[in-house]
Every structure is written in structure tokens, then in C-alpha cells.
Amino acid sequence: MAMEMMDPDGVKKEELRGKVMVSKDLVSYQDGAVVSRTLISKSVGTVTVFSFDEGQGLSEHTAPYDAMVEILDGEADITISGNTQRVKAGEMLIMPANQPHALQGVKAFKMMLIMIRA
């Protein structure tokens, strides 16, 4: 019997454990929007996939933990402490804890964000 999963808002979630998936297919692009889907959320960390329409991004912020970004589709400029690097599909970058960082789509892009808190 399949176990029914609920997200924090009480909405039924598709069970993903034990299934073969293509990461970039887990979120769709939406005009003028950023879309996210949390795959794993535990006290020790999270795994989330995002899609960003062209021109969308995340403004500069800091996080208390290292965060790894893998670009799944498209291209993004990722700025860490004022140093900008272009990251393309198939590439990844680790954003160090406590350093300001921002992401901006060069064109529409999808990414996986992995943050380990412990």
C-alpha cells in the first residue's frame, strides 16, 4: 500500500523515493516566475530543484551553511562576494557559508540546490 505524503500546507505530494527521475524534469518553467520543488527536507539539510524564467534570479543574501548549486538546464551568473562566474548545464558550484551570493539567469535555467546544515 502506498503511503500518502503531505507537504507542510497539507497538499498531497507525489512519492518520489525509490523512483528513477530526471532532475530537470521535476520543475517546469513559468513565464516571469521562479518555481521550486523541495525533494528532501530534513533537520540536517534540504535538496530543492528550481526553475527560473529568463531574467529571474535570487537577490544577494547569505546563508549560515555551504550550499551546492548544480545547473541542470540553461545558464546562470552566480556572484559570490562580488566575484561573478557563469555556470552552465552540467556544472556545479559550492557557495561558501556566510559569504554574500546572488544568482541571475543568463537565460531560463534550472538548478538543484543542496544545503547541508550539520
C-alpha positions in Angstrom: 0.0 0.0 0.0 1.4 3.4 -1.0 1.9 5.9 1.8 0.3 9.3 1.1 2.7 12.2 1.6 1.6 15.7 2.5 3.6 18.9 2.2 3.6 21.5 5.1 0.4 23.1 3.6 -1.5 19.8 3.7 -1.3 19.3 0.0 -0.8 15.7 -1.3 2.8 15.2 -2.6 3.9 12.6 -5.2 6.1 10.0 -3.5 9.5 10.2 -5.2 11.5 7.8 -3.1 12.6 4.7 -4.9 11.8 6.2 -8.4 14.2 6.9 -11.2 13.9 10.6 -12.1 15.4 13.2 -14.4 16.2 16.2 -12.2 15.5 18.9 -14.7 12.0 17.4 -15.4 10.9 17.8 -11.8 10.0 21.5 -12.3 8.6 23.4 -15.2 9.4 26.9 -16.5 6.7 29.5 -15.9 6.6 33.0 -17.5 8.2 35.6 -15.3 8.5 33.3 -12.3 10.7 31.2 -10.1 9.4 27.8 -9.3 10.7 25.5 -6.6 10.1 21.9 -5.5 11.6 20.5 -2.4 12.7 16.9 -2.8 14.1 16.3 0.7 13.7 18.4 3.8 15.3 17.2 7.0 16.8 18.9 10.0 20.3 18.2 8.6 19.6 19.7 5.2 17.5 20.2 2.1 17.5 19.3 -1.6 15.4 21.6 -3.8 15.1 22.0 -7.6 14.3 25.4 -9.1 13.4 26.8 -12.4 14.0 30.5 -13.2 12.5 32.2 -16.2 14.8 34.4 -18.3 15.9 37.4 -16.3 14.8 35.9 -12.9 17.2 35.2 -10.1 17.8 35.4 -6.3 19.0 38.7 -4.9 22.1 38.9 -2.8 21.8 37.1 0.6 23.9 35.0 2.9 23.3 31.6 4.4 24.9 30.1 7.5 25.9 26.9 5.7 27.7 25.9 2.5 25.2 25.4 -0.4 25.9 23.5 -3.6 24.2 24.5 -6.8 24.2 22.3 -9.9 22.8 23.8 -13.1 20.5 21.3 -14.7 19.5 23.4 -17.8 20.4 26.8 -19.2 23.0 29.2 -17.7 23.2 31.4 -14.7 25.6 34.1 -13.4 26.4 33.3 -9.7 28.1 36.0 -7.7 29.9 35.2 -4.5 31.4 38.1 -2.5 31.4 40.3 -5.7 33.0 37.7 -7.9 30.7 36.6 -10.8 31.0 33.2 -12.5 28.9 31.9 -15.4 27.7 28.4 -14.6 26.2 26.2 -17.3 24.1 23.0 -17.5 26.2 20.1 -16.1 28.3 22.4 -13.9 28.2 23.0 -10.2 29.5 25.5 -7.7 29.7 25.5 -3.9 28.7 28.8 -2.3 30.6 29.2 1.0 28.7 29.8 4.2 28.4 33.4 5.4 29.5 34.9 2.1 27.0 37.1 0.2 25.8 35.4 -3.0 23.3 36.0 -5.7 22.0 34.2 -8.8 20.8 35.7 -12.1 19.6 33.9 -15.2 21.5 34.5 -18.4 18.6 32.7 -20.0 16.0 30.5 -18.4 17.7 27.9 -16.2 17.0 25.1 -13.8 19.2 24.2 -10.8 19.4 21.8 -7.9 20.3 23.3 -4.5 21.7 21.1 -1.8 22.2 22.6 1.6 23.7 20.5 4.5 23.2 22.1 7.9 25.2 19.6 10.0 
